[in-house]
Structures are given as structure tokens and as C-alpha cells.
Amino acid sequence: MKVLHVYKTFFPDTHGGLEEVIRQICLNAVDYGVESRIFALSPKPSPSLLKVGGVSVVRARQTFEVASCGFCFHGLGEFREQAAWADVVHYHFPWPFADVMYLLHGSKTPSIVTYHSDIVRQRILQNLYRPLMYRFLGSMSRIIATSPNYRATSKVLDRFLDKVEVIPIGIDESCRPRQPDEGRLQALRDDVGENFFLFVGVLRYYKGLHFLLEAVKDANYQVLIVGSGPMEKALKKQAKLMKLDNVRFCGYVDNDTKMLLFQLCRGVVFPSHLRSEAFGVALLEGAMCGKPLLSTETGSGSSHINLNGKTGYVVPPGCPQALREGLDKLYYNPRRSAAMGQTARRRYLKLFGGRLMGERYAQVYREVLAERELSAGRYADSL
């Protein structure tokens, strides 16, 4: 079975949680007979065909971008060819230009969409886009929500509940080295210390990091911010103006270094304050590593990973005082924090393994193919 994943960007052009989710779906569906490719845009698609992290990627040149939505008019032919190759096309929402590609060229192939997030920020543009969005979502064979929380709170998904299934995001433990390099671990410990709080992610407007900086002023513990993104300069300026000597911006780090940082940290902090943050892969990575979690309640999937008082603490969004209280509780109660981390680890093993996610997506692919074949058979019989 051949599956084409469609999203606006992918490694190595960008490094975000959603890109890793797509990669994990591809890798974990292999054992269930699924061959995957990814169609994505790139400002410099040379080479246009490459393999990244074990996954085949087809890149088309991005023509321009508006409100974080890439457009690619010269890539429509390439998309048509890739959609014709696939047995199932798997879209990842939101990317409005994918809706256009589907309606122009992709509707002949059985299609599903993973609904990663509501559109939160671009409200004016959303009013213009809404008719196209509804037509696109209504045409899908399945709409996959990444958590029961998001399915229950999304007004858009509420229109299509007969199509919606929940498949939580999962990550495979193979991304975590079984035997970490002790020399590298010690060198990293000498550089950044340990028992710090760790944030990992693209530095975007909805990540709530400006609230986190306010929260940790004069705190006795360190905070490491790993990642880069459009808010990086503003956040560094804020930290400088506040004279925060307990915050370190680490930029992008490779996967092995990231996993060593998870090993050294006291806990994972995830202050995202808007529903644009629909899940939180870094929380999942922290749970995999047995670390307690601190997140906010936005009605999204982050509270499906982090259960308040059990795997960590969930606090009101956009509230520096609440973040500080949660961090203090995790830092000054190490025994309870460690127990929460172990609970997070057990929850990861039960619900969020990559293999389970791969199996469930493979089942959905088979179901939509069978439904299309059945429908075709009925149409033939009616002639």
C-alpha cells in the first residue's frame, strides 16, 4: 500500500514537531505494509528528491508565502504525479494550499487528513478561507484528530463528527539512544549543568515563552530554551532587558544532544498559551524520558499527555505566576517530581508509542481503500 503525505514543509528545511510526527507515522507504518512518501514545499528544492530520516521526500519549489501558507503553482504537476502514484493521500491540516491541490488534482485518490490544529491567528483570512476549508474537510474519507481533547473542543471538527476518529500522536523509542555516550553526557553536564527546566520547540508566537521569561525572573533554577524560530530575537531581547542570567538559549540541537538534555533536566516546561499548540511533541518526548511535565490548559492535546497532579502540573495559560508556582513545586519537591516522571513514562508506554500509532493509521488506510473499492463495485453493478 502506497501513501503520500502532504504538508507545506519538511526536514531539512524546517525542524518542528509536526514534521517529526509525519516522519514517525511513515516509519511506524512500514511494518504494516505501508510505503510512504512526503510531498512538501521548499524555497530551495535541490535536490528535489531526497531521503531524510529514513523517509522519501519529494520537494517542489515554493512560489511565495502568505500568513505562513506556502504556495507552489509550478508544483501542481508534480503533486498530480505523486497523487497518482499513491493508493491513499494523507493530508496534514492546516495548509490551505493543499485544499486547492486536492480540489484540482487529488480528489480521484482516496484521501484522509490529520487535523493538527484549528486556525487561530489569521481570523480575517479564515473568513475568506472557510468555504474552501469546509469543502475540503467534507470531502475527506476520514478526519483524524490527535487527541480526544481537541475533538471535543474544536468547533470545526464538531461539524464533521461522523468522519472524525482519534489517533493520538506517538513517537518510537528508537529516537532515544539506549546507551548514551557517557563522555558526551558529561561534557554536556559540564556545559549546561543539570536539574534545569527544558523547553524544546520552534520559537513561535503561540509558545508562550514571553510568559515563561517573566515567570523565572529571580528563580534559583536554570531554564534551557532549545530551538529557533521567528520569535527568537524578540525573546532574547526580552531576556536581556530583564537581566535574566538563569535562561539560556541553545538554538537548534541535533536529536542525540536533545535526548541527553532530557536526561539531565529536572522537568519539561511547555508554556504554549493558544490552541495553535494542538498536542506538544516535546511533552511526549519528556514523558518517554520519564520526566515530570508542566503545561497549560488550552483545551488541546497537551492535557491528554500531561494529567494534572499525576504526570506533572497543568496551569492556566498566559499566567507567569501560575507557571512560576508550577516550576517551584517541581523543583523543590524532587521526590514527588520523580514519581510524576515515572507516571508520565508509564502513560507514554501505554498510549503514545509510535508502533501503536503506525498500526492505527495503517488500519485507516486499509478501511478507506476497501470503502472506495466497494463503492466502485456498486457503481459498476449499477451500469
C-alpha positions as CSV (number, residue, x, y, z in Angstrom):
1,M,0.0,0.0,0.0
2,K,1.4,3.4,-1.1
3,V,0.7,6.5,0.9
4,L,1.6,10.1,0.0
5,H,1.8,12.6,2.9
6,V,1.2,16.2,2.0
7,Y,2.3,19.1,4.1
8,K,3.7,22.6,3.4
9,T,7.2,21.8,4.8
10,F,9.5,19.1,6.0
11,F,13.0,18.3,7.1
12,P,15.7,19.5,6.3
13,D,14.1,22.9,5.5
14,T,12.3,23.2,8.9
15,H,12.6,21.4,12.2
16,G,9.3,21.2,14.1
17,G,7.1,18.8,16.0
18,L,4.7,18.3,13.1
19,E,7.5,17.4,10.8
20,E,8.6,14.7,13.3
21,V,5.0,13.5,13.7
22,I,4.8,12.9,9.9
23,R,8.2,11.1,10.0
24,Q,7.0,8.9,12.8
25,I,3.8,7.9,11.0
26,C,5.8,6.9,7.9
27,L,8.4,4.9,9.8
28,N,6.0,3.1,12.1
29,A,3.6,2.2,9.3
30,V,6.3,0.2,7.4
31,D,5.7,-3.0,9.4
32,Y,2.1,-2.9,8.4
33,G,2.8,-2.9,4.7
34,V,2.8,0.8,4.0
35,E,5.3,2.5,1.7
36,S,5.3,6.3,2.3
37,R,6.4,9.4,0.5
38,I,6.2,13.0,1.6
39,F,5.3,15.9,-0.7
40,A,6.4,19.3,0.7
41,L,7.5,22.7,-0.5
42,S,11.0,24.1,-0.2
43,P,12.5,27.6,-1.0
44,K,15.5,25.7,-2.5
45,P,14.4,22.2,-3.6
46,S,17.7,21.0,-4.8
47,P,17.8,18.1,-4.8
48,S,14.0,17.7,-5.4
49,L,14.1,14.0,-4.3
50,L,15.9,13.0,-1.2
51,K,15.7,10.7,1.8
52,V,15.6,12.3,5.3
53,G,15.5,10.3,8.5
54,G,14.6,7.2,6.6
55,V,11.7,8.8,4.7
56,S,11.5,9.6,1.0
57,V,10.7,13.3,0.4
58,V,9.6,15.0,-2.9
59,R,10.1,18.7,-2.8
60,A,8.6,21.4,-5.1
61,R,9.7,25.0,-5.2
62,Q,7.7,27.4,-3.1
63,T,6.5,30.3,-5.2
64,F,5.6,32.6,-2.3
65,E,4.1,32.6,1.2
66,V,1.2,34.5,2.8
67,A,0.4,34.2,6.5
68,S,2.6,31.1,6.9
69,C,0.8,29.4,4.0
70,G,3.2,28.4,1.2
71,F,2.0,28.4,-2.4
72,C,3.5,26.4,-5.3
73,F,1.9,26.9,-8.7
74,H,4.8,25.2,-10.5
75,G,4.5,22.1,-8.3
76,L,0.9,21.3,-9.3
77,G,2.1,18.8,-11.9
78,E,4.5,17.1,-9.5
79,F,1.7,16.8,-7.0
80,R,-0.6,15.3,-9.6
81,E,2.0,12.7,-10.4
82,Q,2.7,11.8,-6.8
83,A,-1.1,11.6,-6.0
84,A,-1.4,9.2,-9.0
85,W,1.4,7.0,-7.6
86,A,-0.4,6.7,-4.2
87,D,-3.2,4.4,-3.1
88,V,-4.1,6.9,-0.3
89,V,-3.2,10.6,0.0
90,H,-2.8,11.7,3.6
91,Y,-3.1,15.5,4.1
92,H,-1.9,17.3,7.2
93,F,-4.1,20.3,8.2
94,P,-3.8,23.3,8.3
95,W,-2.3,24.1,4.9
96,P,-4.9,25.9,2.7
97,F,-2.9,25.4,-0.5
98,A,-3.3,21.6,0.0
99,D,-7.1,22.1,-0.2
100,V,-6.6,23.8,-3.6
101,M,-4.3,21.0,-4.8
102,Y,-6.9,18.4,-3.7
103,L,-9.8,20.0,-5.5
104,L,-7.7,20.5,-8.7
105,H,-5.9,17.2,-8.9
106,G,-6.2,15.0,-5.9
107,S,-9.8,14.1,-5.5
108,K,-9.6,10.9,-7.5
109,T,-7.4,9.1,-4.9
110,P,-8.8,8.0,-1.5
111,S,-7.8,10.7,1.0
112,I,-7.7,11.3,4.7
113,V,-6.5,14.3,6.7
114,T,-4.9,14.6,10.1
115,Y,-6.3,17.7,11.8
116,H,-3.4,19.0,13.8
117,S,-4.8,22.4,14.8
118,D,-7.5,25.0,14.4
119,I,-6.6,28.2,12.6
120,V,-6.3,30.6,15.5
121,R,-4.4,33.7,14.5
122,Q,-5.4,34.6,10.9
123,R,-9.1,35.3,11.7
124,I,-9.8,37.7,8.8
125,L,-8.2,35.3,6.2
126,Q,-10.0,32.4,7.8
127,N,-13.3,34.0,6.9
128,L,-12.3,34.0,3.3
129,Y,-10.9,30.5,3.5
130,R,-13.8,28.9,5.4
131,P,-15.9,27.8,2.4
132,L,-12.9,26.1,0.9
133,M,-11.9,24.5,4.2
134,Y,-15.4,23.1,4.8
135,R,-15.5,21.7,1.2
136,F,-12.0,20.1,1.7
137,L,-12.7,18.6,5.1
138,G,-16.2,17.4,4.0
139,S,-14.6,15.6,1.0
140,M,-12.2,13.5,3.2
141,S,-12.9,9.8,3.9
142,R,-11.6,10.3,7.4
143,I,-10.6,13.2,9.6
144,I,-8.1,12.2,12.3
145,A,-7.9,14.3,15.5
146,T,-4.7,13.9,17.5
147,S,-6.5,13.8,20.9
148,P,-9.9,13.4,22.4
149,N,-9.5,16.8,24.0
150,Y,-9.1,18.5,20.6
151,R,-12.0,16.6,19.1
152,A,-14.2,17.7,22.0
153,T,-13.3,21.4,21.8
154,S,-12.8,22.2,18.1
155,K,-15.8,23.9,16.6
156,V,-14.6,23.0,13.1
157,L,-14.4,19.3,14.0
158,D,-17.8,19.4,15.5
159,R,-19.3,19.9,12.0
160,F,-17.7,16.6,10.8
161,L,-18.0,14.3,13.8
162,D,-19.3,11.4,11.7
163,K,-15.9,11.4,9.9
164,V,-13.7,12.1,12.9
165,E,-11.5,9.4,14.6
166,V,-8.9,10.0,17.3
167,I,-5.4,8.6,16.8
168,P,-3.0,10.2,19.4
169,I,0.4,11.2,18.2
170,G,3.1,8.6,19.1
171,I,6.9,8.5,18.9
172,D,9.1,5.5,18.7
173,E,11.6,4.9,21.5
174,S,14.3,4.2,18.9
175,C,14.8,8.0,18.7
176,R,16.2,7.8,22.3
177,P,19.7,6.2,22.4
178,R,19.6,3.0,24.6
179,Q,23.2,3.6,25.8
180,P,24.0,7.3,25.8
181,D,27.6,8.3,25.2
182,E,28.8,8.9,28.8
183,G,31.7,11.1,27.6
184,R,29.3,13.3,25.7
185,L,26.8,13.3,28.5
186,Q,29.5,14.5,31.0
187,A,30.7,17.2,28.6
188,L,27.1,18.5,28.2
189,R,26.7,18.3,32.0
190,D,29.8,20.4,32.4
191,D,28.5,22.9,29.9
192,V,24.8,23.4,30.9
193,G,24.6,21.7,34.3
194,E,21.6,19.6,35.4
195,N,18.3,19.9,37.2
196,F,17.3,22.7,34.8
197,F,13.9,23.0,33.2
198,L,13.8,22.3,29.5
199,F,11.8,23.8,26.7
200,V,12.1,22.3,23.2
201,G,10.3,23.6,20.1
202,V,10.1,26.1,17.3
203,L,10.0,29.6,18.8
204,R,6.6,30.8,17.6
205,Y,4.1,33.3,18.8
206,Y,1.8,30.8,20.5
207,K,4.5,29.0,22.5
208,G,4.0,31.4,25.5
209,L,7.8,31.8,26.1
210,H,7.4,35.5,26.9
211,F,5.3,34.4,29.9
212,L,7.9,31.9,30.8
213,L,10.6,34.5,30.9
214,E,8.5,36.6,33.2
215,A,7.9,33.6,35.4
216,V,11.5,32.7,36.0
217,K,12.8,36.1,37.0
218,D,15.0,35.7,40.1
219,A,14.3,31.9,40.2
220,N,17.0,29.7,41.7
221,Y,17.0,27.3,38.8
222,Q,18.0,27.4,35.2
223,V,15.8,27.2,32.1
224,L,17.2,26.0,28.8
225,I,15.3,27.0,25.6
226,V,16.1,24.7,22.7
227,G,15.1,25.6,19.2
228,S,15.0,28.6,16.9
229,G,12.2,30.4,15.1
230,P,10.6,33.8,14.3
231,M,10.3,34.9,17.9
232,E,13.9,34.2,18.8
233,K,15.3,37.8,18.5
234,A,12.3,39.3,20.5
235,L,12.7,36.7,23.3
236,K,16.5,37.2,23.6
237,K,15.9,41.0,23.7
238,Q,13.3,40.5,26.5
239,A,15.6,38.2,28.5
240,K,18.4,40.8,28.1
241,L,16.2,43.7,29.2
242,M,15.0,41.6,32.2
243,K,18.6,40.7,33.0
244,L,17.8,37.0,33.2
245,D,21.0,35.2,34.0
246,N,19.2,31.9,34.6
247,V,17.9,31.5,31.0
248,R,20.0,30.0,28.2
249,F,19.0,30.0,24.5
250,C,20.6,26.9,23.0
251,G,19.3,27.2,19.4
252,Y,18.7,24.1,17.3
253,V,20.5,21.0,18.5
254,D,20.7,17.5,17.0
255,N,18.5,14.7,18.2
256,D,21.2,13.0,20.3
257,T,22.0,16.2,22.1
258,K,18.3,16.9,22.7
259,M,17.8,13.4,24.3
260,L,20.8,14.0,26.5
261,L,19.3,17.3,27.7
262,F,16.1,15.5,28.5
263,Q,18.1,13.1,30.6
264,L,19.8,15.9,32.5
265,C,16.8,18.1,33.1
266,R,14.6,18.3,36.2
267,G,11.4,18.6,34.1
268,V,9.9,19.8,30.8
269,V,8.1,23.1,30.6
270,F,5.6,23.8,27.8
271,P,4.0,27.2,28.3
272,S,2.0,27.4,25.0
273,H,-1.0,29.6,25.6
274,L,-3.0,29.3,22.4
275,R,-4.9,26.4,20.7
276,S,-2.4,26.6,17.8
277,E,-0.4,24.3,20.0
278,A,-2.6,21.2,19.5
279,F,-0.6,18.5,21.1
280,G,3.0,19.0,22.1
281,V,5.6,16.5,20.9
282,A,8.2,17.8,23.4
283,L,5.9,16.8,26.2
284,L,5.7,13.4,24.7
285,E,9.5,13.2,24.5
286,G,9.7,14.3,28.1
287,A,7.2,11.6,29.1
288,M,9.2,9.0,27.2
289,C,12.3,10.0,29.1
290,G,10.4,9.8,32.5
291,K,10.4,13.5,33.3
292,P,7.6,15.5,35.0
293,L,5.8,18.0,32.9
294,L,4.5,21.5,33.2
295,S,2.0,22.7,30.6
296,T,-1.1,25.0,30.3
297,E,-4.8,24.2,29.8
298,T,-5.9,25.4,26.4
299,G,-8.3,22.6,25.6
300,S,-5.8,20.9,23.4
301,G,-3.9,17.6,23.3
302,S,-1.2,18.7,25.8
303,S,-3.6,17.9,28.6
304,H,-4.1,14.4,27.1
305,I,-0.4,13.8,27.6
306,N,0.0,15.7,30.9
307,L,-2.5,14.9,33.6
308,N,-2.6,17.5,36.3
309,G,-1.2,16.2,39.6
310,K,-0.2,12.8,38.1
311,T,2.3,13.3,35.4
312,G,3.1,16.9,36.3
313,Y,1.1,20.1,36.6
314,V,-1.4,21.9,34.2
315,V,-1.8,25.6,34.9
316,P,-3.9,28.4,33.4
317,P,-2.4,29.8,30.1
318,G,-0.7,33.1,29.8
319,C,-0.1,33.4,33.5
320,P,3.5,33.9,34.7
321,Q,2.6,33.5,38.3
322,A,1.0,30.1,37.7
323,L,4.0,29.0,35.7
324,R,6.3,30.0,38.5
325,E,4.3,28.1,41.1
326,G,4.3,25.0,39.0
327,L,8.0,25.2,38.4
328,D,8.7,25.8,42.1
329,K,6.7,22.7,43.0
330,L,8.6,20.6,40.6
331,Y,12.0,21.9,41.6
332,Y,11.6,22.0,45.4
333,N,9.8,18.6,45.7
334,P,12.3,16.3,43.8
335,R,10.9,13.1,45.2
336,R,7.3,13.9,44.1
337,S,8.6,15.2,40.8
338,A,10.5,11.9,40.1
339,A,7.3,9.9,40.9
340,M,5.3,12.1,38.4
341,G,8.0,11.5,35.8
342,Q,7.7,7.7,36.2
343,T,3.9,8.0,35.9
344,A,4.4,10.0,32.7
345,R,6.7,7.3,31.4
346,R,4.1,4.6,32.1
347,R,1.5,6.6,30.3
348,Y,3.7,7.0,27.3
349,L,4.3,3.3,27.1
350,K,0.6,2.6,27.3
351,L,-0.8,5.2,24.9
352,F,1.8,7.0,22.9
353,G,4.1,4.5,21.4
354,G,5.0,5.1,17.7
355,R,4.2,1.5,16.7
356,L,0.7,1.8,18.0
357,M,0.2,5.0,16.0
358,G,1.5,3.3,12.9
359,E,-0.8,0.3,13.3
360,R,-3.8,2.5,13.7
361,Y,-3.1,4.7,10.7
362,A,-2.4,1.6,8.6
363,Q,-5.8,0.3,9.6
364,V,-7.5,3.6,8.5
365,Y,-5.7,3.4,5.1
366,R,-7.0,-0.1,4.6
367,E,-10.5,0.9,5.5
368,V,-10.7,3.8,3.1
369,L,-9.3,1.7,0.3
370,A,-11.8,-1.0,1.0
371,E,-14.6,1.6,1.1
372,R,-13.5,3.0,-2.3
373,E,-13.3,-0.4,-3.9
374,L,-16.8,-1.3,-2.5
375,S,-18.2,2.0,-3.8
376,A,-16.6,1.4,-7.2
377,G,-18.1,-2.1,-7.3
378,R,-21.5,-0.8,-6.6
379,Y,-21.2,1.8,-9.3
380,A,-20.1,-0.9,-11.8
381,D,-23.1,-3.1,-10.9
382,S,-25.5,-0.2,-11.4
383,L,-24.4,0.3,-15.0
